[in-house]
Structure formats: C-alpha cells, structure tokens
Amino acid sequence: MILKYKFGISITVMVLIVVAGVSLFLVISERTILNKIIKDKEASRIELAKNLVHVCRESIIGNDQLLIINQVKNIRKNNREIVHIIYVDRDGKILAHTEPKMIGDFDNKLAEIKIDEGSYLGATHPEIENVWDIFLPVMIGGERTGTTGIRFSQVGLNRLIENTKQQTYTRIAGISGVSLLLGLFGSVILAGMMSNPIKKLSKGAASIGDGNLDTVIDIRSRDELGKLAGEFNSMAKKLKELDTMKDAFVSNITHDLKSPLGAMKGYVDFLLKGRMGNINDKQKDALIRVSENAERLGNFIGDILDYAKIKSGSIDIVREKTDVSEIIRETVRLIEPLADNKSIILKAKVPDGAEEIFGDKKSLERVLHNLISNSIKFTPEKGRITVSLEDKRKELIISVSDTGVGVPPEDIGSIFDRFHQVQEHVKMVKTRGTGLGLAIVKGIVEAHDGKVWVESKINKGSTFFFSLPKGSLPAELKDKV
C-alpha cells in the first residue's frame, strides 16, 4: 500500500474515532437534559398538587366550597396537560371536579386509597395510556378530611421527549457528516502534503542513483523533509564535483596512456617485421600476443575517451548529407569476415531510394559496427543477422536483428547504461569488454536527436533499433556546409 493511502486511512480512522466520541458525548448530554426536563416537570406537577391541597384545606376551614371549585377551574384553565382534577371527602363524595356534572357523585375507589400525611403517588395509570396521576391527602388537625387527585396527560411530554431525541439525532447526524467530510478532505490534503514531498525525494534519489547528478529536489518546506531534500541536493552537488574530477582524471590518464601504448605497439610491429633483427618462432608468438593485447588495450582506451566526450557533450558530430543506405552496406561488407568465421549469415536489407539525412558518417558507422559486432559475439554458429532500414515519414529506423541468446527481461531497461554487462553474456565470451559499447551507441544516436531501444526474447534473438530524424540541416549549421 502506498504511503498516501496509509496516511489517508490512518487520518480517516482518527476522524471516525473523534466523531464517535463526539456523538456519544452528545447522546449522553441530551439524555441528561431529558432526565432534567422530566424531573422538573414532575416537580412542578407535585408543587401544583400541593397548592391545590392548601386551597382545599382553607376552603374546609372557611366552609367555602366555592373556593375549591374556582381553584380547580383556574388550574385547569392554565394547564393544558391536565385531563381532570378531583377532590373527594373521606366518604368518597366528589366535592369539586373539572366536570361540574360530576360534583355530588361518589368515587369510592379514590376514598379507599390509603395515603399517609405528606406522601403522594405519581405514576402512569395501569389501565389508561399516556396519563400520570398525583393523589395527595387533605389533612386538618392530624385527621384526613379528603383526597385530591390530578390526572396529567403524558402526550405533550412524550412529544417533547421524542422531538428532543429527534433533534439530537439530527444534530448528531449533521455534526458527524460534516466532521467526517471535513476529516476526509483534511486527510486527503494532509496525505498529499506528506506524500508529495516524499515522492519528490524518492524520484530525486532514483534520478541521482541513475547518474543524473544535476538533479535538484525542489522541496522548500522548513520541516524535516525540507532539510532531507537539502541534504540530498548537497550530496548530489558533491557527487557531481567528484564525478567531474573522476572524468577529468580518467580522460587525462587514458589520453596519457594512448601515446606510450601506440609507441609500444609500433616497436612490437617493427620487431615482428624483422626490421630490428631476426626473431625465432617462439619470440614471434610472444610478440604477436603483446601486439594483440596492446591493440585490445588501445580499443579500451578509445572507448573510455569516446564516452568521456559524449558525457561531457564535446563529441565531435560533423553534420553533412549522409546516405545511411550506403553506410549500412559498407559496414556490413567490412564486418562480414567476422560473421563468416562463425558461419553466420549477415545480410543488409536496404530499400532503394531511401532519403539522405544530415549526420556524421563516421559516428554512424561506429554505431552500426558496435551493434553488428555485439550480435556476432552473442549469436551461435550458423545463425543469422539482418541489418534493415525502414524509411518512415519523419525518420529513418535502422535495426540489427539476430538469432542469438537474447537479453534477459531484467536487463532490458539498463542494457544501454555505462559499464552494464549482462552476466550470462560475460560467461559466453573469453575476453571481457569495457561495457561502454552500447552506452556509446546511445550517446551518438541521441547526439543526432534520435532514439535507441531493444526488443528481445531469451534464446530467440534480439533486435536493436535506432532512429534518425529526417529534415533540413539545422540553421546554426547551414553556414558550415
């Protein structure tokens, strides 16, 4: 899983935990508020019932029944939650009721209720839904003279509770949804802020690892990632300086070796031609070995010098009208003896009338020579190598196809890198090269604004391609032609 997704998932989980915590807190808070509402409502109802008892007591003492009846009407008028109010004497006779027609009747059930002084009953009625009853005794001189009863409707309270719950759930859903969206949005932004610099670091480090020492990792933040990017840039700069020093050293040392090596080979050739006296067969064989190794060493030095020029951008490319068809035919003709030594069929497949390009003839000959030599080296005896030219609308495509051992898939992407050699190929040949041949090919082709690539299958052969753009000579070179 990539780092961006890890950051996003981690932050989202944290947001979900926070949202769950906030939701739980809201639920608990709303439950506490509801309990307080219910308790306050119960307390106000009990207080109302106590006031009714007080009025009833005063009515009995003053022998004023009308006082009770008026109090009942006022309470009923000012409180819509009340279903009815009743006051009965000790025998169960109704002395006051919200329904005047009930006065004078008997409610023996209420008279039979045993209620101690100062106590009350408040509960939902077992036979009637959504009601709550309060019964209180009317005491005078320690003697119960009657009982008051108030029946409250629970519909309004239940509706208030349900509305409060609904509002709570709506708020929780709204807050949770907004928090989750903001959290997800924030997680995406934060994940991007964290992962993008890391991607830049990874890409920059890979580029530096591939040898692109001019790479600059552009991270300007002042955090640890910014400091790390600065260290990478500083490291690349120092590596660039060391690489420049190394290239200069290699270039100088190889250049200095070239002259004495040429002189040494010249003296060996004099000895082999007998110009410095007669030599026996044993001495001649030894001198031949010295000459061959000196030539091989000279080729190595030449490769190193050529690659150094390509890398520094100082390769000598003389652009002039060049017939690529003729270059292919000449190169195949010159290298054909090497193919004959292994009974390899080497053919050129070149169409007539292919368009000329502006390029460096010697450099292009070097490219073809390197590619064909490689194919001969890694193609078994009695194999086949075909050099083809395809004239496209904007470019020429040259290919060298063989029936050799092929290039392993893991080496395809790095086959043109400097000093890269396929280990299976190294084991097949007696002498090991510099690993610069294909890197030089790539450098020369790219100096001609072309591209180079390879297609291969193990034990079925390889095809190396390179393209050369067609068109008129660049303006800056026209005066030199």
MOLINPE-V801967 format. One record per residue. N is the residue number from 1. SS is DSSP state (@ for helix, = for strand, . for the rest). PSI is psi in degrees with one decimal (NA if undefined). OMEGA is omega in whole degrees, 0 to 359 (* if undefined). Layout:
BEGIN
n = {N N}
ss = {SS SS}
psi = {PSI PSI}
omega = {OMEGA OMEGA}
END
This chain:
BEGIN
n = {1 2 3 4 5 6 7 8 9 10 11 12 13 14 15 16 17 18 19 20 21 22 23 24 25 26 27 28 29 30 31 32 33 34 35 36 37 38 39 40 41 42 43 44 45 46 47 48 49 50 51 52 53 54 55 56 57 58 59 60 61 62 63 64 65 66 67 68 69 70 71 72 73 74 75 76 77 78 79 80 81 82 83 84 85 86 87 88 89 90 91 92 93 94 95 96 97 98 99 100 101 102 103 104 105 106 107 108 109 110 111 112 113 114 115 116 117 118 119 120 121 122 123 124 125 126 127 128 129 130 131 132 133 134 135 136 137 138 139 140 141 142 143 144 145 146 147 148 149 150 151 152 153 154 155 156 157 158 159 160 161 162 163 164 165 166 167 168 169 170 171 172 173 174 175 176 177 178 179 180 181 182 183 184 185 186 187 188 189 190 191 192 193 194 195 196 197 198 199 200 201 202 203 204 205 206 207 208 209 210 211 212 213 214 215 216 217 218 219 220 221 222 223 224 225 226 227 228 229 230 231 232 233 234 235 236 237 238 239 240 241 242 243 244 245 246 247 248 249 250 251 252 253 254 255 256 257 258 259 260 261 262 263 264 265 266 267 268 269 270 271 272 273 274 275 276 277 278 279 280 281 282 283 284 285 286 287 288 289 290 291 292 293 294 295 296 297 298 299 300 301 302 303 304 305 306 307 308 309 310 311 312 313 314 315 316 317 318 319 320 321 322 323 324 325 326 327 328 329 330 331 332 333 334 335 336 337 338 339 340 341 342 343 344 345 346 347 348 349 350 351 352 353 354 355 356 357 358 359 360 361 362 363 364 365 366 367 368 369 370 371 372 373 374 375 376 377 378 379 380 381 382 383 384 385 386 387 388 389 390 391 392 393 394 395 396 397 398 399 400 401 402 403 404 405 406 407 408 409 410 411 412 413 414 415 416 417 418 419 420 421 422 423 424 425 426 427 428 429 430 431 432 433 434 435 436 437 438 439 440 441 442 443 444 445 446 447 448 449 450 451 452 453 454 455 456 457 458 459 460 461 462 463 464 465 466 467 468 469 470 471 472 473 474 475 476 477 478 479 480 481}
ss = {. . @ @ @ @ @ @ @ @ @ @ @ @ @ @ @ @ @ @ @ @ @ @ @ @ @ @ @ @ @ @ @ @ @ @ @ @ @ @ @ @ @ @ @ @ @ @ @ @ @ @ @ @ @ @ @ @ @ @ @ . . . @ @ @ @ @ @ @ @ @ @ @ @ @ @ . . . = = = = = = = = . . . = = = = = . . @ @ @ . . . = . @ @ @ @ @ . . . . . . . = = = = = . . . . . . = = = = = = = = = = . . = = = = = = = = = = = . @ @ @ @ @ @ @ @ @ @ @ @ @ @ @ @ @ @ @ @ @ @ @ @ @ @ @ @ @ @ @ @ @ @ @ @ @ @ @ @ @ @ @ @ @ @ @ @ @ @ @ @ @ @ @ . . . . . . . . . . . . . . @ @ @ @ @ @ @ @ @ @ @ @ @ @ @ @ @ @ @ @ @ @ @ @ @ @ @ @ @ @ @ @ @ @ @ @ @ @ @ @ @ @ @ @ @ @ @ @ @ . . . . . . . . @ @ @ @ @ @ @ @ @ @ @ @ @ @ @ @ @ @ @ @ @ @ @ @ @ @ @ @ @ @ @ @ . . . . . . . = = = . @ @ @ @ @ @ @ @ @ @ @ @ @ @ @ @ @ . . . . = = = = = = . . . . . . = = = . @ @ @ @ @ @ @ @ @ @ @ @ @ @ @ @ @ . . . . . . = = = = = = = = . . . = = = = = = = = . . . . . . @ @ @ @ . . . . . . . . . . @ @ @ @ @ @ . . . . . . . . @ @ @ @ @ @ @ @ @ @ @ . . . . = = = = = = . . . = = = = = = = = = . . . . . @ @ @ @ . . .}
psi = {132.4 158.8 -36.6 -43.5 -35.9 -46.1 -47.3 -45.3 -42.8 -46.1 -38.5 -42.3 -42.3 -41.7 -42.7 -39.7 -44.1 -44.0 -42.4 -41.7 -44.4 -41.2 -43.9 -41.3 -42.4 -40.2 -46.0 -42.0 -45.0 -36.7 -40.8 -42.2 -42.3 -43.1 -39.4 -40.6 -44.8 -44.6 -41.1 -40.2 -42.5 -42.5 -40.3 -34.5 -42.5 -40.0 -39.0 -42.0 -38.3 -40.1 -38.8 -41.2 -41.5 -43.4 -40.5 -41.1 -45.8 -36.0 -41.7 -43.6 -41.5 1.6 48.5 87.6 -28.1 -30.1 -39.7 -44.5 -42.5 -39.1 -40.1 -43.2 -43.2 -42.5 -44.0 -36.9 -36.8 -1.1 103.3 -12.1 -15.2 128.4 -50.7 161.0 140.0 144.3 124.0 151.9 -173.5 -19.6 -3.9 6.0 132.4 115.1 -23.0 143.5 151.1 -22.6 104.6 -30.6 -17.9 -16.6 134.3 -21.1 177.9 140.5 83.6 -27.3 -43.4 -35.5 -28.1 -11.8 125.5 110.4 124.8 157.5 135.1 -2.7 166.0 161.0 131.4 112.8 162.9 145.2 132.1 -23.6 -17.3 129.3 150.5 36.7 157.4 120.8 143.0 125.2 129.9 141.4 150.0 109.2 134.6 120.6 33.5 7.6 136.2 121.5 -13.7 -176.0 135.9 146.8 132.7 128.2 120.6 142.5 135.0 -3.6 -48.6 -43.6 -43.4 -38.9 -40.6 -42.5 -45.3 -42.0 -42.1 -43.7 -45.0 -42.4 -38.6 -47.8 -38.0 -44.1 -42.8 -45.7 -42.7 -49.2 -41.8 -44.8 -47.3 -42.7 -41.3 -43.4 -45.2 -39.0 -44.1 -42.9 -44.3 -37.3 -37.9 -45.4 -48.2 -40.9 -40.0 -42.0 -33.1 -42.9 -33.0 -47.7 -36.1 -37.5 -43.1 -42.4 -45.4 -45.3 -41.9 -42.3 -40.3 -39.5 -42.7 -40.0 -28.5 -0.1 2.8 79.9 -5.4 0.4 133.2 122.4 113.2 85.0 112.6 5.4 156.4 17.0 -167.6 -35.3 -37.8 -41.4 -39.8 -40.8 -39.7 -39.2 -39.0 -45.2 -40.5 -41.0 -43.7 -38.7 -44.1 -39.4 -37.0 -42.3 -43.8 -39.1 -39.3 -43.6 -40.5 -45.1 -40.5 -41.2 -47.3 -43.7 -44.2 -44.9 -39.4 -37.8 -40.2 -28.1 -24.7 -43.4 -53.9 -31.2 -39.6 -40.9 -42.3 -44.4 -35.4 -43.8 -39.2 -42.0 -38.8 -44.3 -41.5 -31.2 -2.1 15.5 -12.5 28.7 163.2 145.8 150.0 174.0 -37.3 -42.2 -38.1 -42.1 -40.7 -40.9 -35.0 -42.3 -41.6 -42.9 -42.3 -43.3 -33.7 -38.8 -41.1 -43.2 -36.9 -38.6 -40.4 -47.8 -38.8 -42.2 -44.1 -43.0 -41.6 -43.3 -37.7 -39.6 -41.7 -45.9 -37.7 -5.9 13.4 19.0 137.8 101.6 109.9 105.1 124.3 167.2 123.8 132.2 101.1 -34.3 -44.1 -38.0 -42.9 -46.3 -45.2 -44.0 -42.9 -41.6 -39.9 -34.9 -4.7 -36.0 -35.7 -38.5 -38.3 -33.1 -24.4 13.7 36.2 133.5 117.3 119.0 149.5 128.7 90.3 124.9 153.9 143.2 22.3 142.2 142.7 156.7 170.9 110.3 178.3 112.7 -47.0 -41.1 -41.4 -33.9 -39.2 -41.3 -51.0 -40.8 -46.1 -44.9 -44.0 -40.3 -42.4 -44.5 -42.2 -40.6 -36.9 19.7 127.0 165.4 146.9 22.8 -168.8 137.2 130.5 126.7 120.0 154.7 129.4 122.9 103.9 177.8 -40.6 -3.8 163.3 135.5 116.4 136.3 146.0 108.6 134.4 172.2 38.5 -156.2 -18.4 169.1 128.4 145.2 -36.1 -13.7 -7.9 -45.4 -18.1 11.2 -26.6 4.9 152.1 141.5 8.4 127.4 133.3 124.1 -38.4 -33.2 -38.0 -37.9 -20.4 -24.4 151.0 -37.9 138.8 131.8 -169.7 -16.2 19.2 -8.1 -52.0 -29.9 -37.6 -40.8 -49.1 -43.7 -43.2 -44.1 -44.3 -29.7 -22.0 12.7 28.2 -174.5 155.2 140.7 171.9 145.5 135.0 152.0 134.8 131.0 11.0 -9.8 172.8 154.7 117.3 128.1 148.3 145.9 148.8 118.6 143.8 173.6 177.7 163.5 134.5 145.8 -39.0 -11.6 -5.8 -36.6 -16.3 -5.6 NA}
omega = {183 187 182 180 178 177 183 181 180 181 179 177 178 179 179 178 179 180 179 178 179 179 178 179 180 179 180 180 180 178 177 179 179 178 179 179 181 181 178 180 178 181 180 178 180 179 178 179 178 177 178 178 180 179 179 179 179 180 181 181 181 181 182 182 180 179 180 182 179 180 178 179 182 180 181 182 186 182 183 180 184 176 173 176 182 173 180 177 185 180 180 179 182 180 178 181 178 174 185 182 180 183 181 176 181 174 186 179 180 180 183 182 180 182 177 181 177 180 177 175 177 183 173 182 184 184 183 181 172 172 181 186 173 177 178 178 173 186 175 180 179 181 179 180 181 182 174 177 177 177 181 174 178 184 181 180 179 178 177 180 181 178 179 178 181 178 178 180 179 178 179 180 180 180 180 180 180 180 180 179 178 179 179 178 178 180 178 180 182 178 177 179 181 188 182 176 179 176 179 179 181 180 179 179 178 179 177 178 178 177 178 187 175 181 175 179 186 174 188 179 183 179 183 180 177 178 179 177 177 178 177 180 178 178 180 179 179 177 177 179 179 180 177 178 180 179 179 180 181 180 181 184 179 178 180 180 187 183 179 179 177 178 180 180 178 178 179 179 176 180 181 180 177 182 180 178 181 177 179 184 180 178 179 179 179 180 177 178 179 181 180 180 177 178 178 179 178 177 177 181 178 178 181 179 180 180 178 178 180 183 181 180 182 179 183 177 179 183 176 180 187 177 183 179 181 178 180 182 181 182 178 180 182 186 183 178 178 178 179 180 179 180 179 178 180 183 175 180 188 179 177 174 177 185 176 178 173 182 181 186 183 180 180 174 179 179 181 180 180 183 181 179 177 180 178 183 187 174 180 179 180 176 183 176 181 177 187 176 178 183 178 184 184 184 172 178 178 181 174 185 180 176 185 187 180 181 178 182 182 180 184 186 184 185 182 178 180 177 180 178 179 186 178 179 181 182 184 186 182 182 182 180 182 185 182 185 181 175 177 176 181 181 181 181 180 175 175 181 178 179 179 179 183 171 187 172 183 177 177 176 181 173 177 181 164 183 176 183 175 179 182 179 178 186 184 181 185 182 183 183 *}
END
